[in-house]
Amino acid sequence: MNKVNDERFIVSVKVGPKGQITIPKEARDMFDIKEGETLMVMGDKLRGIALLKADLFYKIVEGNK
C-alpha cells in the first residue's frame, strides 16, 4: 500500500477467477467496512469504478433526510 496521507492511499488489487477483489485491510479499517456489509458498485466508462457503503449511498440519494 502506498499511503499518500492520513486520508488517502493507493493500492492495487487483483481480480480473481470469479471476478472478485479483496478490499485491503487498511481500506476496510479507514472506511469501517465490516464482514457482511453491503457496498454499492458504481461505474462510469470515462471516470472508472467507485465503491460506497450502501447506508451512505442511500443517505445521499435521499438527501440526508
PDB file of N, CA, C and O in Angstrom:
ATOM      1  N   MET A   1       0.848  -1.179   0.000  1.00  0.00           N
ATOM      2  CA  MET A   1       0.000   0.000   0.000  1.00  0.00           C
ATOM      3  C   MET A   1       0.883   1.228   0.000  1.00  0.00           C
ATOM      4  O   MET A   1       1.907   1.265   0.682  1.00  0.00           O
ATOM      5  N   ASN A   2       0.494   2.221  -0.755  1.00  0.00           N
ATOM      6  CA  ASN A   2       1.201   3.481  -0.808  1.00  0.00           C
ATOM      7  C   ASN A   2       0.323   4.526  -0.130  1.00  0.00           C
ATOM      8  O   ASN A   2      -0.668   4.972  -0.708  1.00  0.00           O
ATOM      9  N   LYS A   3       0.681   4.918   1.093  1.00  0.00           N
ATOM     10  CA  LYS A   3      -0.102   5.895   1.833  1.00  0.00           C
ATOM     11  C   LYS A   3       0.290   7.292   1.383  1.00  0.00           C
ATOM     12  O   LYS A   3       1.459   7.670   1.464  1.00  0.00           O
ATOM     13  N   VAL A   4      -0.686   8.061   0.908  1.00  0.00           N
ATOM     14  CA  VAL A   4      -0.441   9.424   0.459  1.00  0.00           C
ATOM     15  C   VAL A   4      -0.456  10.359   1.660  1.00  0.00           C
ATOM     16  O   VAL A   4       0.436  11.192   1.815  1.00  0.00           O
ATOM     17  N   ASN A   5      -1.468  10.220   2.507  1.00  0.00           N
ATOM     18  CA  ASN A   5      -1.566  10.946   3.776  1.00  0.00           C
ATOM     19  C   ASN A   5      -2.562  10.203   4.657  1.00  0.00           C
ATOM     20  O   ASN A   5      -2.939   9.077   4.331  1.00  0.00           O
ATOM     21  N   ASP A   6      -2.996  10.796   5.760  1.00  0.00           N
ATOM     22  CA  ASP A   6      -3.907  10.096   6.671  1.00  0.00           C
ATOM     23  C   ASP A   6      -5.289   9.857   6.082  1.00  0.00           C
ATOM     24  O   ASP A   6      -6.043   9.035   6.603  1.00  0.00           O
ATOM     25  N   GLU A   7      -5.635  10.553   5.015  1.00  0.00           N
ATOM     26  CA  GLU A   7      -6.971  10.430   4.428  1.00  0.00           C
ATOM     27  C   GLU A   7      -6.978   9.760   3.056  1.00  0.00           C
ATOM     28  O   GLU A   7      -8.048   9.528   2.494  1.00  0.00           O
ATOM     29  N   ARG A   8      -5.803   9.445   2.507  1.00  0.00           N
ATOM     30  CA  ARG A   8      -5.748   8.881   1.159  1.00  0.00           C
ATOM     31  C   ARG A   8      -4.663   7.822   1.067  1.00  0.00           C
ATOM     32  O   ARG A   8      -3.646   7.884   1.756  1.00  0.00           O
ATOM     33  N   PHE A   9      -4.906   6.849   0.197  1.00  0.00           N
ATOM     34  CA  PHE A   9      -3.884   5.858  -0.098  1.00  0.00           C
ATOM     35  C   PHE A   9      -4.134   5.294  -1.487  1.00  0.00           C
ATOM     36  O   PHE A   9      -5.213   5.456  -2.057  1.00  0.00           O
ATOM     37  N   ILE A  10      -3.133   4.638  -2.011  1.00  0.00           N
ATOM     38  CA  ILE A  10      -3.240   3.986  -3.319  1.00  0.00           C
ATOM     39  C   ILE A  10      -2.801   2.542  -3.131  1.00  0.00           C
ATOM     40  O   ILE A  10      -1.755   2.279  -2.538  1.00  0.00           O
ATOM     41  N   VAL A  11      -3.594   1.614  -3.632  1.00  0.00           N
ATOM     42  CA  VAL A  11      -3.254   0.203  -3.512  1.00  0.00           C
ATOM     43  C   VAL A  11      -3.768  -0.530  -4.748  1.00  0.00           C
ATOM     44  O   VAL A  11      -4.812  -0.176  -5.297  1.00  0.00           O
ATOM     45  N   SER A  12      -3.044  -1.534  -5.176  1.00  0.00           N
ATOM     46  CA  SER A  12      -3.525  -2.329  -6.306  1.00  0.00           C
ATOM     47  C   SER A  12      -4.100  -3.638  -5.770  1.00  0.00           C
ATOM     48  O   SER A  12      -3.627  -4.175  -4.768  1.00  0.00           O
ATOM     49  N   VAL A  13      -5.117  -4.133  -6.446  1.00  0.00           N
ATOM     50  CA  VAL A  13      -5.721  -5.428  -6.109  1.00  0.00           C
ATOM     51  C   VAL A  13      -5.852  -6.218  -7.403  1.00  0.00           C
ATOM     52  O   VAL A  13      -5.915  -5.643  -8.490  1.00  0.00           O
ATOM     53  N   LYS A  14      -5.891  -7.524  -7.279  1.00  0.00           N
ATOM     54  CA  LYS A  14      -6.051  -8.386  -8.452  1.00  0.00           C
ATOM     55  C   LYS A  14      -7.468  -8.946  -8.479  1.00  0.00           C
ATOM     56  O   LYS A  14      -8.058  -9.244  -7.441  1.00  0.00           O
ATOM     57  N   VAL A  15      -7.988  -9.080  -9.673  1.00  0.00           N
ATOM     58  CA  VAL A  15      -9.306  -9.680  -9.869  1.00  0.00           C
ATOM     59  C   VAL A  15      -9.113 -11.183  -9.964  1.00  0.00           C
ATOM     60  O   VAL A  15      -8.321 -11.672 -10.769  1.00  0.00           O
ATOM     61  N   GLY A  16      -9.856 -11.916  -9.125  1.00  0.00           N
ATOM     62  CA  GLY A  16      -9.775 -13.366  -9.119  1.00  0.00           C
ATOM     63  C   GLY A  16     -10.582 -13.997 -10.231  1.00  0.00           C
ATOM     64  O   GLY A  16     -11.234 -13.289 -10.999  1.00  0.00           O
ATOM     65  N   PRO A  17     -10.551 -15.324 -10.334  1.00  0.00           N
ATOM     66  CA  PRO A  17     -11.240 -16.028 -11.427  1.00  0.00           C
ATOM     67  C   PRO A  17     -12.761 -15.835 -11.427  1.00  0.00           C
ATOM     68  O   PRO A  17     -13.404 -16.001 -12.464  1.00  0.00           O
ATOM     69  N   LYS A  18     -13.335 -15.487 -10.282  1.00  0.00           N
ATOM     70  CA  LYS A  18     -14.786 -15.246 -10.218  1.00  0.00           C
ATOM     71  C   LYS A  18     -15.127 -13.769 -10.315  1.00  0.00           C
ATOM     72  O   LYS A  18     -16.272 -13.377 -10.086  1.00  0.00           O
ATOM     73  N   GLY A  19     -14.132 -12.943 -10.656  1.00  0.00           N
ATOM     74  CA  GLY A  19     -14.364 -11.503 -10.773  1.00  0.00           C
ATOM     75  C   GLY A  19     -14.341 -10.784  -9.435  1.00  0.00           C
ATOM     76  O   GLY A  19     -14.766  -9.632  -9.350  1.00  0.00           O
ATOM     77  N   GLN A  20     -13.855 -11.435  -8.399  1.00  0.00           N
ATOM     78  CA  GLN A  20     -13.842 -10.850  -7.061  1.00  0.00           C
ATOM     79  C   GLN A  20     -12.521 -10.156  -6.769  1.00  0.00           C
ATOM     80  O   GLN A  20     -11.471 -10.532  -7.290  1.00  0.00           O
ATOM     81  N   ILE A  21     -12.599  -9.128  -5.916  1.00  0.00           N
ATOM     82  CA  ILE A  21     -11.398  -8.478  -5.411  1.00  0.00           C
ATOM     83  C   ILE A  21     -11.455  -8.513  -3.883  1.00  0.00           C
ATOM     84  O   ILE A  21     -12.525  -8.661  -3.293  1.00  0.00           O
ATOM     85  N   THR A  22     -10.299  -8.375  -3.261  1.00  0.00           N
ATOM     86  CA  THR A  22     -10.232  -8.253  -1.815  1.00  0.00           C
ATOM     87  C   THR A  22      -9.972  -6.794  -1.486  1.00  0.00           C
ATOM     88  O   THR A  22      -9.040  -6.186  -2.014  1.00  0.00           O
ATOM     89  N   ILE A  23     -10.792  -6.240  -0.619  1.00  0.00           N
ATOM     90  CA  ILE A  23     -10.574  -4.870  -0.167  1.00  0.00           C
ATOM     91  C   ILE A  23      -9.497  -4.930   0.909  1.00  0.00           C
ATOM     92  O   ILE A  23      -9.674  -5.613   1.917  1.00  0.00           O
ATOM     93  N   PRO A  24      -8.387  -4.230   0.712  1.00  0.00           N
ATOM     94  CA  PRO A  24      -7.291  -4.302   1.681  1.00  0.00           C
ATOM     95  C   PRO A  24      -7.724  -3.885   3.088  1.00  0.00           C
ATOM     96  O   PRO A  24      -8.605  -3.041   3.253  1.00  0.00           O
ATOM     97  N   LYS A  25      -7.097  -4.482   4.089  1.00  0.00           N
ATOM     98  CA  LYS A  25      -7.430  -4.216   5.491  1.00  0.00           C
ATOM     99  C   LYS A  25      -7.370  -2.732   5.811  1.00  0.00           C
ATOM    100  O   LYS A  25      -8.227  -2.216   6.528  1.00  0.00           O
ATOM    101  N   GLU A  26      -6.362  -2.040   5.284  1.00  0.00           N
ATOM    102  CA  GLU A  26      -6.233  -0.601   5.557  1.00  0.00           C
ATOM    103  C   GLU A  26      -7.465   0.162   5.063  1.00  0.00           C
ATOM    104  O   GLU A  26      -7.917   1.097   5.724  1.00  0.00           O
ATOM    105  N   ALA A  27      -8.005  -0.225   3.918  1.00  0.00           N
ATOM    106  CA  ALA A  27      -9.200   0.422   3.381  1.00  0.00           C
ATOM    107  C   ALA A  27     -10.423   0.050   4.213  1.00  0.00           C
ATOM    108  O   ALA A  27     -11.260   0.904   4.505  1.00  0.00           O
ATOM    109  N   ARG A  28     -10.527  -1.222   4.596  1.00  0.00           N
ATOM    110  CA  ARG A  28     -11.659  -1.644   5.439  1.00  0.00           C
ATOM    111  C   ARG A  28     -11.635  -0.899   6.769  1.00  0.00           C
ATOM    112  O   ARG A  28     -12.678  -0.467   7.260  1.00  0.00           O
ATOM    113  N   ASP A  29     -10.457  -0.748   7.346  1.00  0.00           N
ATOM    114  CA  ASP A  29     -10.338  -0.019   8.610  1.00  0.00           C
ATOM    115  C   ASP A  29     -10.687   1.453   8.430  1.00  0.00           C
ATOM    116  O   ASP A  29     -11.445   2.012   9.223  1.00  0.00           O
ATOM    117  N   MET A  30     -10.140   2.085   7.396  1.00  0.00           N
ATOM    118  CA  MET A  30     -10.363   3.517   7.165  1.00  0.00           C
ATOM    119  C   MET A  30     -11.848   3.829   6.984  1.00  0.00           C
ATOM    120  O   MET A  30     -12.341   4.845   7.472  1.00  0.00           O
ATOM    121  N   PHE A  31     -12.559   2.938   6.272  1.00  0.00           N
ATOM    122  CA  PHE A  31     -13.964   3.184   5.966  1.00  0.00           C
ATOM    123  C   PHE A  31     -14.920   2.362   6.821  1.00  0.00           C
ATOM    124  O   PHE A  31     -16.123   2.326   6.561  1.00  0.00           O
ATOM    125  N   ASP A  32     -14.379   1.704   7.842  1.00  0.00           N
ATOM    126  CA  ASP A  32     -15.162   0.921   8.792  1.00  0.00           C
ATOM    127  C   ASP A  32     -16.077  -0.079   8.068  1.00  0.00           C
ATOM    128  O   ASP A  32     -17.271  -0.164   8.354  1.00  0.00           O
ATOM    129  N   ILE A  33     -15.500  -0.824   7.137  1.00  0.00           N
ATOM    130  CA  ILE A  33     -16.238  -1.834   6.379  1.00  0.00           C
ATOM    131  C   ILE A  33     -16.116  -3.164   7.116  1.00  0.00           C
ATOM    132  O   ILE A  33     -15.015  -3.669   7.338  1.00  0.00           O
ATOM    133  N   LYS A  34     -17.254  -3.715   7.486  1.00  0.00           N
ATOM    134  CA  LYS A  34     -17.300  -4.966   8.238  1.00  0.00           C
ATOM    135  C   LYS A  34     -17.756  -6.116   7.338  1.00  0.00           C
ATOM    136  O   LYS A  34     -18.407  -5.903   6.315  1.00  0.00           O
ATOM    137  N   GLU A  35     -17.406  -7.324   7.736  1.00  0.00           N
ATOM    138  CA  GLU A  35     -17.835  -8.514   7.009  1.00  0.00           C
ATOM    139  C   GLU A  35     -19.357  -8.538   6.910  1.00  0.00           C
ATOM    140  O   GLU A  35     -20.049  -8.293   7.898  1.00  0.00           O
ATOM    141  N   GLY A  36     -19.872  -8.829   5.734  1.00  0.00           N
ATOM    142  CA  GLY A  36     -21.312  -8.931   5.525  1.00  0.00           C
ATOM    143  C   GLY A  36     -21.981  -7.625   5.130  1.00  0.00           C
ATOM    144  O   GLY A  36     -23.153  -7.627   4.754  1.00  0.00           O
ATOM    145  N   GLU A  37     -21.257  -6.499   5.208  1.00  0.00           N
ATOM    146  CA  GLU A  37     -21.852  -5.221   4.830  1.00  0.00           C
ATOM    147  C   GLU A  37     -22.091  -5.169   3.328  1.00  0.00           C
ATOM    148  O   GLU A  37     -21.406  -5.836   2.552  1.00  0.00           O
ATOM    149  N   THR A  38     -23.061  -4.377   2.934  1.00  0.00           N
ATOM    150  CA  THR A  38     -23.370  -4.194   1.523  1.00  0.00           C
ATOM    151  C   THR A  38     -22.678  -2.943   1.011  1.00  0.00           C
ATOM    152  O   THR A  38     -22.726  -1.884   1.636  1.00  0.00           O
ATOM    153  N   LEU A  39     -22.031  -3.089  -0.144  1.00  0.00           N
ATOM    154  CA  LEU A  39     -21.395  -1.963  -0.817  1.00  0.00           C
ATOM    155  C   LEU A  39     -22.068  -1.748  -2.164  1.00  0.00           C
ATOM    156  O   LEU A  39     -22.517  -2.699  -2.805  1.00  0.00           O
ATOM    157  N   MET A  40     -22.134  -0.513  -2.579  1.00  0.00           N
ATOM    158  CA  MET A  40     -22.644  -0.171  -3.902  1.00  0.00           C
ATOM    159  C   MET A  40     -21.441  -0.050  -4.836  1.00  0.00           C
ATOM    160  O   MET A  40     -20.430   0.551  -4.476  1.00  0.00           O
ATOM    161  N   VAL A  41     -21.552  -0.616  -6.025  1.00  0.00           N
ATOM    162  CA  VAL A  41     -20.517  -0.502  -7.046  1.00  0.00           C
ATOM    163  C   VAL A  41     -21.075   0.403  -8.132  1.00  0.00           C
ATOM    164  O   VAL A  41     -22.086   0.089  -8.761  1.00  0.00           O
ATOM    165  N   MET A  42     -20.407   1.524  -8.344  1.00  0.00           N
ATOM    166  CA  MET A  42     -20.860   2.477  -9.354  1.00  0.00           C
ATOM    167  C   MET A  42     -19.794   2.569 -10.432  1.00  0.00           C
ATOM    168  O   MET A  42     -18.600   2.522 -10.133  1.00  0.00           O
ATOM    169  N   GLY A  43     -20.207   2.697 -11.658  1.00  0.00           N
ATOM    170  CA  GLY A  43     -19.242   2.759 -12.746  1.00  0.00           C
ATOM    171  C   GLY A  43     -19.608   3.778 -13.796  1.00  0.00           C
ATOM    172  O   GLY A  43     -20.782   4.019 -14.079  1.00  0.00           O
ATOM    173  N   ASP A  44     -18.594   4.362 -14.360  1.00  0.00           N
ATOM    174  CA  ASP A  44     -18.720   5.320 -15.444  1.00  0.00           C
ATOM    175  C   ASP A  44     -17.567   5.028 -16.395  1.00  0.00           C
ATOM    176  O   ASP A  44     -16.413   4.981 -15.970  1.00  0.00           O
ATOM    177  N   LYS A  45     -17.859   4.833 -17.663  1.00  0.00           N
ATOM    178  CA  LYS A  45     -16.813   4.452 -18.622  1.00  0.00           C
ATOM    179  C   LYS A  45     -15.664   5.445 -18.664  1.00  0.00           C
ATOM    180  O   LYS A  45     -14.520   5.048 -18.885  1.00  0.00           O
ATOM    181  N   LEU A  46     -15.936   6.705 -18.460  1.00  0.00           N
ATOM    182  CA  LEU A  46     -14.878   7.712 -18.516  1.00  0.00           C
ATOM    183  C   LEU A  46     -14.178   7.913 -17.175  1.00  0.00           C
ATOM    184  O   LEU A  46     -12.983   8.205 -17.141  1.00  0.00           O
ATOM    185  N   ARG A  47     -14.911   7.758 -16.066  1.00  0.00           N
ATOM    186  CA  ARG A  47     -14.346   8.090 -14.755  1.00  0.00           C
ATOM    187  C   ARG A  47     -13.931   6.879 -13.931  1.00  0.00           C
ATOM    188  O   ARG A  47     -13.199   7.029 -12.953  1.00  0.00           O
ATOM    189  N   GLY A  48     -14.378   5.691 -14.299  1.00  0.00           N
ATOM    190  CA  GLY A  48     -13.953   4.484 -13.598  1.00  0.00           C
ATOM    191  C   GLY A  48     -14.998   3.918 -12.660  1.00  0.00           C
ATOM    192  O   GLY A  48     -16.194   4.171 -12.805  1.00  0.00           O
ATOM    193  N   ILE A  49     -14.520   3.138 -11.685  1.00  0.00           N
ATOM    194  CA  ILE A  49     -15.375   2.412 -10.751  1.00  0.00           C
ATOM    195  C   ILE A  49     -15.190   2.992  -9.351  1.00  0.00           C
ATOM    196  O   ILE A  49     -14.083   3.366  -8.965  1.00  0.00           O
ATOM    197  N   ALA A  50     -16.290   3.061  -8.596  1.00  0.00           N
ATOM    198  CA  ALA A  50     -16.232   3.530  -7.205  1.00  0.00           C
ATOM    199  C   ALA A  50     -17.044   2.584  -6.340  1.00  0.00           C
ATOM    200  O   ALA A  50     -18.051   2.029  -6.779  1.00  0.00           O
ATOM    201  N   LEU A  51     -16.595   2.407  -5.107  1.00  0.00           N
ATOM    202  CA  LEU A  51     -17.326   1.631  -4.101  1.00  0.00           C
ATOM    203  C   LEU A  51     -17.800   2.585  -3.024  1.00  0.00           C
ATOM    204  O   LEU A  51     -17.079   3.507  -2.641  1.00  0.00           O
ATOM    205  N   LEU A  52     -19.021   2.363  -2.531  1.00  0.00           N
ATOM    206  CA  LEU A  52     -19.574   3.197  -1.475  1.00  0.00           C
ATOM    207  C   LEU A  52     -20.413   2.321  -0.568  1.00  0.00           C
ATOM    208  O   LEU A  52     -21.156   1.462  -1.043  1.00  0.00           O
ATOM    209  N   LYS A  53     -20.299   2.533   0.737  1.00  0.00           N
ATOM    210  CA  LYS A  53     -21.132   1.770   1.660  1.00  0.00           C
ATOM    211  C   LYS A  53     -22.597   2.071   1.358  1.00  0.00           C
ATOM    212  O   LYS A  53     -22.964   3.225   1.137  1.00  0.00           O
ATOM    213  N   ALA A  54     -23.423   1.047   1.350  1.00  0.00           N
ATOM    214  CA  ALA A  54     -24.826   1.191   0.948  1.00  0.00           C
ATOM    215  C   ALA A  54     -25.569   2.192   1.816  1.00  0.00           C
ATOM    216  O   ALA A  54     -26.360   2.982   1.301  1.00  0.00           O
ATOM    217  N   ASP A  55     -25.329   2.176   3.141  1.00  0.00           N
ATOM    218  CA  ASP A  55     -26.067   3.102   4.007  1.00  0.00           C
ATOM    219  C   ASP A  55     -25.741   4.562   3.664  1.00  0.00           C
ATOM    220  O   ASP A  55     -26.630   5.412   3.680  1.00  0.00           O
ATOM    221  N   LEU A  56     -24.482   4.854   3.357  1.00  0.00           N
ATOM    222  CA  LEU A  56     -24.104   6.206   2.961  1.00  0.00           C
ATOM    223  C   LEU A  56     -24.709   6.561   1.601  1.00  0.00           C
ATOM    224  O   LEU A  56     -25.177   7.682   1.398  1.00  0.00           O
ATOM    225  N   PHE A  57     -24.695   5.609   0.679  1.00  0.00           N
ATOM    226  CA  PHE A  57     -25.286   5.833  -0.640  1.00  0.00           C
ATOM    227  C   PHE A  57     -26.754   6.240  -0.516  1.00  0.00           C
ATOM    228  O   PHE A  57     -27.188   7.209  -1.140  1.00  0.00           O
ATOM    229  N   TYR A  58     -27.515   5.497   0.290  1.00  0.00           N
ATOM    230  CA  TYR A  58     -28.940   5.798   0.428  1.00  0.00           C
ATOM    231  C   TYR A  58     -29.184   7.124   1.130  1.00  0.00           C
ATOM    232  O   TYR A  58     -30.161   7.809   0.825  1.00  0.00           O
ATOM    233  N   LYS A  59     -28.311   7.501   2.067  1.00  0.00           N
ATOM    234  CA  LYS A  59     -28.421   8.829   2.695  1.00  0.00           C
ATOM    235  C   LYS A  59     -28.237   9.927   1.659  1.00  0.00           C
ATOM    236  O   LYS A  59     -28.966  10.919   1.658  1.00  0.00           O
ATOM    237  N   ILE A  60     -27.265   9.746   0.784  1.00  0.00           N
ATOM    238  CA  ILE A  60     -27.006  10.738  -0.263  1.00  0.00           C
ATOM    239  C   ILE A  60     -28.191  10.825  -1.216  1.00  0.00           C
ATOM    240  O   ILE A  60     -28.642  11.918  -1.560  1.00  0.00           O
ATOM    241  N   VAL A  61     -28.694   9.668  -1.641  1.00  0.00           N
ATOM    242  CA  VAL A  61     -29.817   9.625  -2.576  1.00  0.00           C
ATOM    243  C   VAL A  61     -31.069  10.269  -1.969  1.00  0.00           C
ATOM    244  O   VAL A  61     -31.818  10.959  -2.661  1.00  0.00           O
ATOM    245  N   GLU A  62     -31.282  10.037  -0.680  1.00  0.00           N
ATOM    246  CA  GLU A  62     -32.471  10.585  -0.009  1.00  0.00           C
ATOM    247  C   GLU A  62     -32.272  12.025   0.421  1.00  0.00           C
ATOM    248  O   GLU A  62     -33.183  12.619   0.999  1.00  0.00           O
ATOM    249  N   GLY A  63     -31.120  12.602   0.159  1.00  0.00           N
ATOM    250  CA  GLY A  63     -30.871  13.991   0.513  1.00  0.00           C
ATOM    251  C   GLY A  63     -30.587  14.187   1.989  1.00  0.00           C
ATOM    252  O   GLY A  63     -30.917  15.232   2.549  1.00  0.00           O
ATOM    253  N   ASN A  64     -29.963  13.169   2.643  1.00  0.00           N
ATOM    254  CA  ASN A  64     -29.592  13.252   4.059  1.00  0.00           C
ATOM    255  C   ASN A  64     -30.782  13.533   4.967  1.00  0.00           C
ATOM    256  O   ASN A  64     -30.649  14.256   5.955  1.00  0.00           O
ATOM    257  N   LYS A  65     -31.931  12.973   4.646  1.00  0.00           N
ATOM    258  CA  LYS A  65     -33.127  13.167   5.492  1.00  0.00           C
ATOM    259  C   LYS A  65     -32.989  12.476   6.818  1.00  0.00           C
ATOM    260  O   LYS A  65     -33.899  12.537   7.644  1.00  0.00           O
TER     261      LYS A  65
END
